[in-house]
Amino acid sequence: MAVDSIVLEQLLHAGGGEEDLHTVLAGRRESVRIHVSVKTAAAISIKIRKGGEATADKQHITEDESVAANTSAQYPLKGTILLDAGDVVTVESDQTDTAFTINGYEDDIPT
């Protein structure tokens, strides 16, 4: 039986500056996709901060990518992003009406 993915977090971005969308809880790991919906054309950035490292030490999924008005985009286009405990997904948009949703699967880390 297939298990449905779940919405892990949602954020309506306030525009300007970075905001943390999601942090993976201790003892968990996740396989996720990030969906972005915009009303007004926007430049968006999505970063993964492994283990919650400093903002300057981030891995960019996309940086200053243009998303057309009244559309949505998904990251990655194929497959998923694998996250470990303590990883933080940080997002940014130059518009106030940008919605970010992260959904996927989470599991306990075997001990």
Sequence and secondary structure as in RCSB ss.txt:
>XXXX:A:sequence
MAVDSIVLEQLLHAGGGEEDLHTVLAGRRESVRIHVSVKTAAAISIKIRKGGEATADKQHITEDESVAANTSAQY
PLKGTILLDAGDVVTVESDQTDTAFTINGYEDDIPT
>XXXX:A:secstr
     EEEEEEEE SSSEEEEEE  TTEEEEEEEEEEESS EEEEEEEEGGG  TTS EEEEEEEEE TTEEEEE
SSSS EEEETT EEEEEESSSSEEEEEEEEEEE   
